[in-house]
Amino acid sequence: MQNELTKATINLYAVLRNLEDLCDLDKEMSNLIEDVDITIKFVIKNGPQGYLSFKRGKCTFYKDFNKSDITLYFKSPLHFNQMMDGKANPIPLKGLTKIKFLKNEFITLTDKLSYYLKPTELLLRNKNYMKTNTILTTYTAFFALAQIGNNDPIGMLSANRIPNGTINISITESYTAIHLIIKDGHIEAKKGLAKNQRASMTFSDLITTNNILTGKVDTYSCIATEKLQLKGFIPMLDNMNKILALVSSYL
């Protein structure tokens, strides 16, 4: 069963955070915000908060920041989740004169993100679409994994069994890389590779990554053919994978 707080943290820290990468991967979306300089603050009562900053064609997500031009308030994690599902509206506390950005560019960005994160078999036949979908799906999955490990009751059980240390996740065929920092059962996800990892998960190519994350292929067969390589302290990866298996229930 989904936990509304967990879902809210995933929606903010994994899904909306992906607007960063969308603007890096999709030139049209980067051009859309070329002349924009706006920061949106999301405040969720009894839940997470975060900032999306748009400036000169780039989008950057922050958990903490020093300013906001627009502040959107949500009465609960459920309210935020309903907004993400298109079933509710936020409560604007600041930036009423800039609401036009939310109704135009921001909606275009989130619609394009949804387009990439909800593929069809026909769309995946396009090599460029498949690449963008895979990269965004990878970031979403592992950033979501961290939130499930920190907030979902079942995920927390597995997170508490992961020894302290860092796990690197990467795709050899692209520059996509994430590392998970585990300390006393808490998981923090960051982009890029860490130098002091205790374990690593390496996907050989984009197609393999896509097939594994969408459940189209058996993980063990990919390990056997070395399309997926697991190295280092394997107990860390075993318990991480138990949390990864829960991601599909939220996304």
Secondary structure, DSSP 8 states (H G I E B T S, - for coil): ---HHHHHHHIIIIIGGGHHHHHHH-HHHHHHTTT-EEEEEEEETTS-EEEEEEETTEEEEESS-S--SEEEEESSHHHHHHHHTTS---EEEE-GGGHHHIIIIIHHHHHHHHHHHS--HHHHTSHHHHHHHHHHHHHHHHHHHHHHHHH-HHHHHHHTTS-SEEEEEEETTSS-EEEEEEETTEEEEEES--SS-SEEEEESSHHHHHHHHTTSS-HHHHHHTTSEEEEE-HHHHHHHHHHHTTHHHH-
